[in-house]
Amino acid sequence: MLYPSINDLLDIMENRYYLVIAVSKRARQIIDEQREGTMDSDDKPVNIATNEVAAHKIVVEKPELEMGELQDQL
């Protein structure tokens, strides 16, 4: 079984789409840091990002939309 499991991660983030976006954006940051030489690790960037989510090191901020903005989007 893989750790952390998807169920454990979904307990941290209520939405699987937020989870995927958060992990992918953090993995991209890790790749950029590895290219710059500021971070050195043999683990894959997605594994590092997933473990950071499990350790509550990543916080996802959801944008607040005004009622007018919501009506414009419809």
KAZIVEN-V706852 format. One record per residue. N is the residue number from 1. SS is DSSP state (H for helix, E for strand, - for the rest). PHI is phi as a letter, one per 30 degrees, with the letter a starting at -180 (none if undefined). D_FIRST is the distance of its C-alpha to the first C-alpha in whole Angstrom. Layout:
{{N | SS | PHI | D_FIRST} {N | SS | PHI | D_FIRST}}
This chain:
{{1 | - | none | 0} {2 | - | d | 4} {3 | - | b | 7} {4 | - | d | 9} {5 | - | d | 8} {6 | H | d | 11} {7 | H | d | 12} {8 | H | d | 12} {9 | H | d | 14} {10 | H | d | 16} {11 | H | d | 17} {12 | H | d | 19} {13 | - | c | 20} {14 | - | d | 22} {15 | - | b | 22} {16 | H | d | 19} {17 | H | d | 22} {18 | H | d | 23} {19 | H | d | 19} {20 | H | d | 19} {21 | H | d | 23} {22 | H | d | 22} {23 | H | d | 19} {24 | H | d | 22} {25 | H | d | 25} {26 | H | d | 23} {27 | H | d | 22} {28 | H | d | 25} {29 | H | d | 27} {30 | H | d | 25} {31 | H | e | 26} {32 | H | d | 29} {33 | H | d | 29} {34 | H | d | 28} {35 | H | d | 31} {36 | H | d | 33} {37 | - | i | 32} {38 | - | d | 32} {39 | - | b | 28} {40 | - | b | 27} {41 | - | a | 23} {42 | - | c | 21} {43 | - | d | 18} {44 | - | d | 18} {45 | H | e | 20} {46 | H | d | 17} {47 | H | d | 14} {48 | H | d | 17} {49 | H | d | 18} {50 | H | d | 15} {51 | H | d | 15} {52 | H | d | 18} {53 | H | d | 18} {54 | H | d | 15} {55 | - | d | 18} {56 | - | i | 21} {57 | - | d | 23} {58 | - | c | 23} {59 | - | c | 25} {60 | - | c | 26} {61 | - | c | 30} {62 | - | c | 31} {63 | - | d | 34} {64 | - | c | 37} {65 | - | c | 39} {66 | - | d | 43} {67 | H | d | 44} {68 | H | d | 46} {69 | H | d | 43} {70 | H | d | 41} {71 | H | d | 44} {72 | H | d | 45} {73 | H | d | 41} {74 | - | d | 42}}
